Amino acid sequence: MTHSELAPQDVLVALADPIRREVLAILAREGGATPTSLAAGLPVTRQAVAKHLAVLDRAGLVRAHRAGREVRYEADLQPLKRTTRWMDALAAQWETRLNAIKDLAERAAGP
């Protein structure tokens, strides 16, 4: 499955964990980092960071680049932007439905 085929739930599941959100924020802010450098600033081990990065990678939110013996990760926010657009569309649908229910209730209540 390509990153453009990922469903919004893949991104939402990946972002459900606060450590993964922090990892993504660091990568977005700093432009990239290794699992070792990420672990230095987080309350988890390097191995735990690697597992979190794997989840973020499956959701398409990070890209890995090998540089010699090191693997650097960079944030890819396109899946997050697609998920945001999906959530905005869903919210608009619900807003339309709720307004229709409100109008019906007001008409049923009468003057």
N, C-alpha and C positions, 0 to 999 in steps of 0.2 A: 504494500500500500504506500502510495506517495504521500508526501506531506499535504498536498492539496486535497487528498481524499480523506484526510482525518476528520472525524466527526467532532463536534464541539465537546462532547463528553470526554474525549481523550484529553483535551486541554484542561477541562474542569477537574478531572481526576488528578492530573499531574499537579495542578495548582492547589489542590485541597490540603496539601501538607505545608506548614509554615516554613520548614527548612528549604523545601523546593522553591517556594516563593522567594525566599531570601537569596538562594543561589542564583535564580534567574535575575533578580534585581542587581546583584553584584555583577553578573556577567553583562547585563545591559549597561550598567554605569561605567564599568571598567573596560569594556570592549573585549574581554576574554580573560581566561585564567585556567590554571591547571587544577586538578583535584587536590593536590597538595597545598597549593596557595589558598584555595577556597577553604579547606579544612582548618587552616591556620586562623581564620577569622570566624569560625563557626563552632558551636558547642558539640560537634560530632567528629567522629574519626574520618580519616581519609577514605577508608573503605565504605563508610556510610555515605559520604559525599559521592563516591563513585556510583553507588546504587541509586541515589537521588538523580544523578546526571543521566543514568540509563533510563529512568522513568521520563525525565524531561526530553530525552532524545526520542523515545518512542512516540511522544506527543508532538514531535517536530519543533520543540521550543529551543533546542540547542543543536549546534553542529560541532562535530569534533574534527580537529586537524592534527595530524601527527607531525611533529617537528623533531626528528631524531628519535630519542627514547621517550620524549615527552608528548603527552596529548593535551592540546589546548582546546578549550570549549569556548564557543561564542554564542550569544543569544540570537535567536531567530524569532522575532516578534510577529511575523506574518500570521502564524496560526492563532496567536492571541487576538490579532486584529480581526481575523475572520470570525472568531468566536464572539467577539464584541459586537460585530455587525449582526450575527445571528441572534444574540441576546436582545439587541435593540429592536430587531424585527419582531421577536417574540413579545417583547414588552408592548410594542405598538398594537399587535393583535389583541392582547389582553386589554389594553386601554380602550380599544374600539368596542370590545365585548362588554366591558364594565360600563361604558357610557350608554350602550344600548339597554342594558339592564336598568340603569338609573333612570333613563327616559321612560321605560315601561312602568317602573315603580311610581314615578311622579305622575304619569297619566292615570294610573290605576287609583292613586290617592285622590285625584280630582282637585278642584279648587277649594 
